[in-house]
Every structure is written in structure tokens, then in C-alpha cells.
Amino acid sequence: MLKISFKAQLMIAAIIVIGGFVFSLYFENDIFYNFTWAFVGVLFFINPVYPESKVHLEEVKAQKAMRIAAVVVFFAGITNGFGV
């Protein structure tokens, strides 16, 4: 399985969020922006990468922390109205 680096996944997430923001502005509907944040949460939950130079934890603990953060981002995207 191909493992994407933290930097590459962060760039992909930024492009997805910007795309969702543009769609929300174009269609005047905030649901696109919220779903993109939820999708980014799922992306980091499936592939829990972390910056190895900044994180000095065991791999299992760092992946668990990233998965918890991904769930928080997912629920924030589903429940909050970012564009409101």
C-alpha cells in the first residue's frame, strides 16, 4: 500500500478545502465547505500520517493521536456551519 507523506497529504487536504470553499461561494450553499472538512477528517483517519520531525512519540501513539484529531475534524465538519 502506498503511504503518502504528511506534507503531501496536507497539500491534498488544502486543495480539497479550497475547492469546497470555491464551490460554496459559487453555488451559495455552505454544505460543500462542511463536507470538504468532513472528507479531510476521513482522509486523515484512513491514512494517519504525522510530521516525523516534529513528533517524538511512538508510531502507534502518534497514529492514534492523528486518528482522534481526524474524528474531531470530521465531526466539526458535519455539525458546524463554517460559512454561516
Beta strands, then each sheet from edge to edge (+ up, - down):
end
